[in-house]
Amino acid sequence: MTSDPKILGLAFLGGIVPSLVWLWFWLKEDKKKPEPKGVLAVVFIMGIIAVIAVLPIQKFIQIITSSNNLQLVLWASTEEIMKYLAVLVILYKTNLADQAIDWPIYLITSALGFAALENTLFLIKPLSMGLHTMGLLTGGLRFLGSTLLHTVSSGILGVLLGVSIYMDKSKKVLHFIIGLILAISLHSVFNFFIIRNSGNDFLKVFGFLWVVTIIVMLLFEKVRRMDPDA
């Protein structure tokens, strides 16, 4: 990996800007009772740190797994669980998530922090090779694809947790399990089709992802209306 500060700076800028754009989009949907900016910043940073924790785990999975399909599922599972844990370590035994909308907001923030560093790492290679056009293209595709994927998959889990916030413990656990399975499934399917076809069908895959995104947006609005002062 290059140590050129200019390359690293450009890669980080290219990685973090898409995440900040998406974060602004989602946060403006929660104007009535916004989450504390300091807490959101910490959650975003925890999402970044989650990437560092995920990398050695994924490398270990690659070593012990011979099936490519199983590997993709385990990789997706690791990422989705770590993005959730990045939120949980901040919210555990606090009243920061006291409304239904809080869970999707925090999980999406964590996901965007995760995507910021992941995108940065993907941009370093083309930029260090002087392939600036490819770097811009990579950044654009990841803005549309990877960043959106992380946002939507974590958003699905957040929506399910938000829906269950006023339910009893057993129903909360059930909603969590369903949300996690859906998040992992979406993540795995996206990666499978992108890798299997070497990106040849990316328009179809991206189209499917945008359909899911619209559904999550509608569910997000429904969750927001669950809160008494929404």
C-alpha positions as semicolon CSV with decimal commas, in nm:
position;residue;x (nm);y (nm);z (nm)
1;M;0,000;0,000;0,000
2;T;0,129;0,344;-0,090
3;S;0,255;0,584;0,177
4;D;0,220;0,892;-0,043
5;P;0,019;1,140;0,170
6;K;-0,129;1,302;-0,142
7;I;-0,262;0,969;-0,271
8;L;-0,391;0,872;0,073
9;G;-0,557;1,211;0,112
10;L;-0,727;1,191;-0,227
11;A;-0,840;0,834;-0,159
12;F;-0,980;0,930;0,180
13;L;-1,156;1,232;0,032
14;G;-1,303;1,016;-0,244
15;G;-1,412;0,760;0,012
16;I;-1,563;0,987;0,273
17;V;-1,745;1,243;0,055
18;P;-2,005;0,994;-0,081
19;S;-2,071;0,873;0,273
20;L;-2,119;1,228;0,402
21;V;-2,358;1,306;0,113
22;W;-2,570;1,002;0,195
23;L;-2,553;1,082;0,568
24;W;-2,680;1,434;0,504
25;F;-2,966;1,289;0,299
26;W;-3,083;1,050;0,572
27;L;-3,035;1,293;0,863
28;K;-3,247;1,560;0,700
29;E;-3,536;1,312;0,720
30;D;-3,512;1,331;1,100
31;K;-3,541;1,705;1,165
32;K;-3,806;1,694;1,438
33;K;-3,587;1,534;1,704
34;P;-3,237;1,491;1,559
35;E;-2,981;1,271;1,729
36;P;-2,690;1,440;1,912
37;K;-2,427;1,532;1,654
38;G;-2,146;1,422;1,886
39;V;-2,297;1,075;1,925
40;L;-2,351;1,047;1,549
41;A;-1,987;1,143;1,491
42;V;-1,871;0,872;1,733
43;V;-2,097;0,613;1,568
44;F;-1,960;0,714;1,226
45;I;-1,603;0,671;1,354
46;M;-1,696;0,335;1,508
47;G;-1,818;0,230;1,164
48;I;-1,475;0,320;1,025
49;I;-1,303;0,122;1,301
50;A;-1,529;-0,176;1,223
51;V;-1,356;-0,210;0,884
52;I;-1,023;-0,256;1,061
53;A;-1,176;-0,531;1,274
54;V;-1,343;-0,699;0,976
55;L;-1,035;-0,729;0,751
56;P;-0,845;-0,996;0,952
57;I;-1,168;-1,190;1,010
58;Q;-1,242;-1,196;0,638
59;K;-0,886;-1,303;0,565
60;F;-0,927;-1,592;0,810
61;I;-1,259;-1,689;0,645
62;Q;-1,085;-1,691;0,307
63;I;-0,821;-1,930;0,440
64;I;-1,059;-2,180;0,599
65;T;-1,336;-2,172;0,334
66;S;-1,309;-2,349;-0,001
67;S;-1,657;-2,256;-0,128
68;N;-1,670;-1,913;-0,292
69;N;-2,044;-1,879;-0,228
70;L;-2,008;-1,965;0,140
71;Q;-1,719;-1,722;0,161
72;L;-1,934;-1,438;0,025
73;V;-2,210;-1,514;0,276
74;L;-1,966;-1,526;0,568
75;W;-1,799;-1,203;0,454
76;A;-2,138;-1,031;0,430
77;S;-2,238;-1,170;0,770
78;T;-1,919;-1,039;0,929
79;E;-1,971;-0,690;0,788
80;E;-2,336;-0,667;0,887
81;I;-2,270;-0,792;1,240
82;M;-1,974;-0,557;1,289
83;K;-2,173;-0,255;1,168
84;Y;-2,440;-0,345;1,423
85;L;-2,186;-0,395;1,702
86;A;-2,032;-0,057;1,618
87;V;-2,367;0,096;1,717
88;L;-2,436;-0,135;2,008
89;V;-2,114;-0,050;2,194
90;I;-2,223;0,315;2,192
91;L;-2,592;0,270;2,272
92;Y;-2,567;-0,019;2,520
93;K;-2,736;0,068;2,851
94;T;-2,819;0,422;2,739
95;N;-3,145;0,592;2,644
96;L;-3,000;0,729;2,319
97;A;-3,228;0,503;2,113
98;D;-3,559;0,590;2,276
99;Q;-3,759;0,638;1,956
100;A;-3,832;0,406;1,666
101;I;-3,647;0,623;1,413
102;D;-3,328;0,624;1,623
103;W;-3,224;0,269;1,529
104;P;-3,222;0,315;1,151
105;I;-3,047;0,652;1,192
106;Y;-2,767;0,510;1,405
107;L;-2,724;0,196;1,195
108;I;-2,714;0,392;0,870
109;T;-2,455;0,627;1,024
110;S;-2,239;0,330;1,123
111;A;-2,279;0,180;0,775
112;L;-2,168;0,503;0,610
113;G;-1,861;0,521;0,830
114;F;-1,784;0,163;0,730
115;A;-1,833;0,246;0,361
116;A;-1,610;0,555;0,390
117;L;-1,300;0,357;0,486
118;E;-1,383;0,062;0,261
119;N;-1,417;0,297;-0,037
120;T;-1,091;0,468;0,058
121;L;-0,905;0,136;0,052
122;F;-1,050;0,055;-0,291
123;L;-0,941;0,392;-0,431
124;I;-0,580;0,375;-0,315
125;K;-0,464;0,124;-0,579
126;P;-0,590;0,300;-0,897
127;L;-0,478;0,640;-0,766
128;S;-0,131;0,514;-0,670
129;M;-0,093;0,373;-1,023
130;G;-0,176;0,711;-1,172
131;L;-0,512;0,587;-1,301
132;H;-0,707;0,893;-1,194
133;T;-0,990;0,839;-1,441
134;M;-1,031;0,485;-1,315
135;G;-1,017;0,617;-0,961
136;L;-1,300;0,860;-1,034
137;L;-1,499;0,584;-1,204
138;T;-1,437;0,351;-0,910
139;G;-1,545;0,621;-0,669
140;G;-1,859;0,689;-0,871
141;L;-1,956;0,323;-0,892
142;R;-1,897;0,272;-0,522
143;F;-2,104;0,585;-0,450
144;L;-2,390;0,425;-0,642
145;G;-2,327;0,067;-0,539
146;S;-2,122;-0,020;-0,234
147;T;-2,210;0,286;-0,025
148;L;-2,577;0,242;-0,106
149;L;-2,557;-0,132;-0,034
150;H;-2,413;-0,075;0,314
151;T;-2,669;0,196;0,383
152;V;-2,968;-0,009;0,273
153;S;-2,863;-0,338;0,434
154;S;-2,803;-0,169;0,770
155;G;-3,117;0,037;0,715
156;I;-3,323;-0,280;0,683
157;L;-3,197;-0,403;1,021
158;G;-3,252;-0,058;1,169
159;V;-3,610;-0,045;1,043
160;L;-3,689;-0,384;1,196
161;L;-3,535;-0,280;1,528
162;G;-3,727;0,048;1,512
163;V;-4,058;-0,128;1,445
164;S;-4,003;-0,351;1,749
165;I;-3,894;-0,078;1,992
166;Y;-4,231;-0,073;2,173
167;M;-4,270;-0,454;2,169
168;D;-4,173;-0,710;2,433
169;K;-3,826;-0,864;2,448
170;S;-3,907;-1,185;2,257
171;K;-4,054;-0,989;1,965
172;K;-3,754;-0,755;1,965
173;V;-3,522;-1,056;1,936
174;L;-3,733;-1,200;1,653
175;H;-3,728;-0,871;1,463
176;F;-3,351;-0,846;1,513
177;I;-3,295;-1,196;1,373
178;I;-3,521;-1,131;1,073
179;G;-3,356;-0,794;1,008
180;L;-3,006;-0,940;1,027
181;I;-3,097;-1,228;0,793
182;L;-3,247;-0,984;0,541
183;A;-2,943;-0,755;0,562
184;I;-2,699;-1,044;0,511
185;S;-2,908;-1,187;0,228
186;L;-2,921;-0,857;0,038
187;H;-2,549;-0,802;0,089
188;S;-2,464;-1,156;-0,022
189;V;-2,686;-1,146;-0,332
190;F;-2,537;-0,812;-0,442
191;N;-2,179;-0,938;-0,401
192;F;-2,260;-1,269;-0,569
193;F;-2,398;-1,113;-0,887
194;I;-2,128;-0,845;-0,907
195;I;-1,844;-1,097;-0,867
196;R;-2,002;-1,380;-1,070
197;N;-2,053;-1,162;-1,376
198;S;-1,739;-0,951;-1,323
199;G;-1,966;-0,647;-1,306
200;N;-2,119;-0,708;-1,651
201;D;-2,474;-0,695;-1,517
202;F;-2,408;-0,407;-1,280
203;L;-2,693;-0,199;-1,425
204;K;-2,944;-0,475;-1,347
205;V;-2,796;-0,528;-1,001
206;F;-2,790;-0,155;-0,931
207;G;-3,149;-0,127;-1,054
208;F;-3,254;-0,398;-0,809
209;L;-3,062;-0,223;-0,532
210;W;-3,238;0,107;-0,605
211;V;-3,577;-0,067;-0,588
212;V;-3,483;-0,201;-0,244
213;T;-3,361;0,147;-0,149
214;I;-3,699;0,300;-0,234
215;I;-3,872;0,033;-0,025
216;V;-3,641;0,109;0,269
217;M;-3,712;0,482;0,230
218;L;-4,085;0,415;0,250
219;L;-4,037;0,194;0,556
220;F;-3,811;0,459;0,707
221;E;-4,092;0,712;0,677
222;K;-4,337;0,467;0,834
223;V;-4,103;0,410;1,128
224;R;-4,059;0,786;1,171
225;R;-4,434;0,826;1,205
226;M;-4,446;0,569;1,483
227;D;-4,293;0,815;1,727
228;P;-4,540;1,030;1,923
229;D;-4,373;1,365;1,844
230;A;-4,277;1,282;1,483
